Amino acid sequence: MTITVVGLGPGDPDLLTRAAERAIAAAPQLFLRTARHPGVAEVVGDRAYESFDALYDTLDSFDAVYDAICARLTAAERRTGSIVYAVPGDPLIAEATVQRLLAAASDGGPAVRTVAGISFLEPVCHALGLDPLAAGLQIADALEPGAIDPARPALFAQIHGRRAAAHLKLALLELYPPAHEVTLVSAAGIAGEECIERLPLAELDRSERAGHLSTLYVPALPLEANRRSWGGLQGIMHRLYAPGGCPWDREQTHASLKQHLLEEAYEVLQALDEEDPQALAEELGDLLLQIGLHTEIADEAGEFGYGDVFAAISGKLIRRHPHVFGDVTAGSAGEVVANWQRIKQAEKAEKARRGGDEQESILAGVPRAMPSLAYAQAVQDRAAAVGFDWPRVDDVLAKLAEEVEELRGAESHDERLDEFGDVLFVLANLARWLKIDAEEAGRRAGRKFLRRFSAVERLAQAQGRALSEMTLAEMDSLWDRVKLEERAAEA
């Protein structure tokens, strides 16, 4: 009443364990995941067995193959009571069918007993002369590499052929340079067949040795070459801040970097405005550097580290997306925003309660250093979320007309300053009603003026005249010409 799973080892019959040998010899019925294993002929001998190789040739995905294998094994166990299922290597290392059988056993399926075998790891590491523990070795599936740290060596198993090698190569090129030397280990531990091939990563799928007995070893990248991962950036910043690093970086403080943070944020906005993907990638990197620099300063001062930064934003995202990570339903973006604000206010109230303080205003979290129009829209958004808003856009337009009249009647500088601010504040509210980003609208108008005025300058220069020598009417004439040409080009 049991499925006994036996590990056949990496290929050489001499590496089959005695326990596995006994289990195979006593098997009432023997199944092999694949007979394409170098040790099968000698280990199994003339015993009858059934292999599942034909499924690999007829089904269109590995998942379908694995499901079919498990279904047949379960049916066989129900018919005969006990069976032996032999797999390459060790049953618990890189064997998807075994994991499915174990999961089914915990859910009422047939009992599963595993007999350990030598996995592919031991002979591969022996061939490489590698201590996996000392090296900090990472192990991954070639078909699903997942998250890999290029600062540590990695081993990729189950390279079934050149197609799988091509898939793996493309994934690794996201992190490693094309010329990075890798090692393809084939038939490890099989006397007379073991082969070690060193080649550039970019040529991995050109190797004719890539096959079902192949494993790829990728050495760690040195600090200066690890340029395409967050860990690599962290390593570079650590080096800059370490003793003997950059004197300028080591002198910086949170306060001294504030202006740089603001400048980099604006440069990101400019790249977005210009719709330049390459510039955006560069500017986002510069902004990310500022976050890293502040974290390095805090880490050295014992204030917080990278883990605290990641934990803060990860926890916030999970808490404030209960419709994704919980059982709350949100059918629209508006409901998501409402939930976000409600959860945020509850968090603030709880924080105030623990501190024995009064609840903080819903406007308190809006940074006062924001550009004025963005700040105005942000505080008005929050006030509107609790119902403090005009009922119709016409009411906003009426208020704007009222504020313009008050500005017209202002007599002193201070009065004009206040009334002009009120006009801007209502304009920001109008932008919110019209679903317009007030800052974006302002930048758009500024870019339009820059484009048209520059064109006026070029027209004047073509006439051999300076703008300072022209009348306002003449400049207006050129301005109108530029507008007409723009509209004609758009049409």
Buried (B, 14 or more C-beta within 10 A) or exposed (E): EBBBBBBBBBBBBEBBBEEBBEBBEEBEBBBBBBBBBBBBEEBBEEEEBBBBEEBBEEBEEBEEBBBBBBEBBBEBBEEEEBBBBBBBBBBBBBBBBBBBBBEBBEEEBBEBBBBBBBBBBBBBBEBBEBEBEEBEBBBBBBBEBEEBBBBBBBBBBBBBEBEBBBBBBEBBBEBBBEEBEBBBBBBBBBEEEBBBBEBEBBEBBEBEBBBBBBBBBBBBBEEEBBBBBEBBBBBBBBBBBEEEBEEEBBEBEEEEBEEBBEEBBBBBBBBBEEEEEEBBEBBBEBBEBBEBBBBBBBBEEEEBBBEEBEEEEEEBEEBBBBBEEEEEEBEEEEEBEEBBBEBBBEEBEEEEEEEEEEEBEBBEEBEEEBEBBBBBBBBBBBBBBEEEBBEEEEEBBEBBEEBBEBBEEBEEEEEBEEBBBBBBBBBBBBBBBEEBBBBBBBBEEEEEEEEBBEBBBEBBEEEEEEBEEBEEEBBEEBBEEBEEEBEEEEE
